Amino acid sequence: MSEGNLPSIAKTIESLYGANARAEMTSALTRVILDATLMPTRAPSRVVTDVALLLAVLHCRVGCEVTAEFLHQLVSRYQRLFDDDGVAEMGKQLDNALLLLARLYSFKVCYICSMKLHIPVMYSLVAVKMRSKLPSI
C-alpha cells in the first residue's frame, strides 16, 4: 500500500462494504490492520501513516462506524499490551499503537468520531506512555 494506490484500495474496500455485511467487513478490516501494524518490531512510519490515511478515507466514504470500531479495538489492544508489562517485546507494539493513534488523531479521525471521548483518551494514553519512560526518583 502506498499513497499512489490508496484511492483504488479505498474504492475496492468500499465496494466490498456494499457487497458484504458491514459488521463483518469492519471486524475483518480491523483485525487485518491491527495484526499488520501492531507487530513486535517497529512499524515503518510511512506504513502507519498510509494505514491511518486509508482509515480516514473510509471514515468519509463508508461511515464513521468503520473508524469507531477500529478505535475501540485499538485502544482495547493498547490497554491489554500496557497491562502485560512483563514482556519486553510489548514495548514496540505499544509504540506502534501509539503512533497509529497519533496518525489517526492528526487526520482528525479521533476528533470526528467522538470529540468528548477520544481526545481525553488520546491524551491519557500519551501521558501513561510518557510516565512509563521516565526514570523513577
C-alpha positions in Angstrom: 0.0 0.0 0.0 1.2 3.5 -0.8 -0.2 6.9 -1.3 -0.4 6.4 -5.0 -2.6 3.3 -5.0 -4.7 4.4 -1.9 -7.7 5.6 -4.0 -8.0 2.2 -5.8 -7.7 0.3 -2.5 -10.3 2.6 -0.8 -12.7 2.1 -3.7 -12.2 -1.7 -3.6 -12.8 -1.8 0.1 -15.9 0.5 -0.3 -17.3 -1.9 -2.9 -16.7 -4.8 -0.5 -18.7 -3.0 2.1 -21.5 -2.7 -0.4 -21.4 -6.4 -1.1 -21.0 -7.8 2.4 -22.3 -7.3 5.9 -20.9 -4.1 7.3 -20.2 -5.5 10.7 -18.3 -8.5 9.3 -16.3 -6.2 6.9 -15.4 -3.8 9.8 -14.3 -6.7 12.0 -12.2 -8.3 9.3 -10.6 -5.0 8.3 -9.9 -4.1 11.9 -8.3 -7.4 12.6 -6.1 -7.3 9.5 -4.9 -3.8 10.1 -4.2 -4.3 13.7 -2.3 -7.5 13.1 -0.2 -5.8 10.4 0.6 -2.7 12.3 0.9 -3.9 15.9 3.8 -6.2 15.3 6.6 -6.9 17.8 9.1 -4.8 15.7 8.9 -1.1 15.0 6.5 -0.4 12.2 7.7 1.9 9.5 6.2 5.4 10.0 5.2 5.6 6.3 3.2 2.4 6.5 1.4 3.6 9.7 0.7 6.9 8.0 -0.8 5.2 4.9 -3.0 3.0 7.1 -4.3 6.0 9.0 -4.9 7.8 5.7 -6.9 4.8 4.4 -9.0 4.7 7.6 -9.7 8.4 7.3 -10.8 8.0 3.7 -13.0 5.0 4.6 -14.4 7.1 7.5 -15.6 9.7 5.0 -16.7 7.3 2.2 -18.1 4.3 4.1 -19.1 5.7 7.5 -17.9 6.5 11.0 -18.7 3.0 12.3 -15.6 1.8 10.5 -13.3 4.0 12.5 -15.3 3.9 15.7 -14.9 0.1 15.9 -11.3 0.4 14.8 -10.5 2.9 17.5 -12.3 0.9 20.1 -10.3 -2.2 19.2 -7.0 -0.3 19.0 -7.5 1.3 22.4 -8.5 -2.0 23.9 -5.4 -3.7 22.5 -3.2 -0.9 23.7 -4.6 -1.3 27.2 -4.1 -5.1 27.1 -0.5 -4.6 25.9 0.1 -2.0 28.6 -1.2 -4.2 31.3 1.1 -7.0 30.2 4.2 -5.1 31.3 6.2 -8.3 31.9 7.0 -8.9 28.3 9.9 -6.9 26.8 8.7 -7.1 23.2 5.4 -5.4 24.0 7.2 -2.1 24.1 7.4 -1.9 20.3 3.8 -2.9 19.9 2.8 -0.1 22.4 4.9 2.3 20.3 3.2 1.2 17.1 -0.2 1.5 18.7 0.5 5.0 20.0 2.0 6.0 16.6 -1.2 4.8 14.8 -3.4 6.6 17.3 -1.3 9.8 16.8 -1.7 9.5 13.0 -5.5 9.0 13.3 -5.6 12.0 15.6 -3.7 14.1 13.0 -6.1 13.1 10.3 -8.9 14.2 12.7 -10.5 10.7 12.8 -10.4 10.6 16.6 -11.8 14.2 16.7 -14.6 13.3 14.3 -15.6 10.0 16.0 -16.2 11.4 19.4 -14.6 14.6 20.5 -15.7 14.2 24.1 -14.4 10.6 24.4 -11.4 10.0 22.2 -9.4 13.3 22.7 -9.2 12.7 26.5 -8.3 9.0 25.8 -5.6 10.1 23.4 -4.1 12.5 26.0 -4.3 9.8 28.7 -2.6 7.2 26.6 0.3 9.6 25.7 0.6 10.6 29.4 0.7 7.0 30.5 3.3 6.1 27.9 5.5 9.1 28.8 5.3 8.3 32.6 6.4 4.7 31.9 9.5 6.1 30.1 10.5 8.4 32.9 13.1 7.1 35.4 11.8 6.7 38.9 13.3 9.1 41.5 
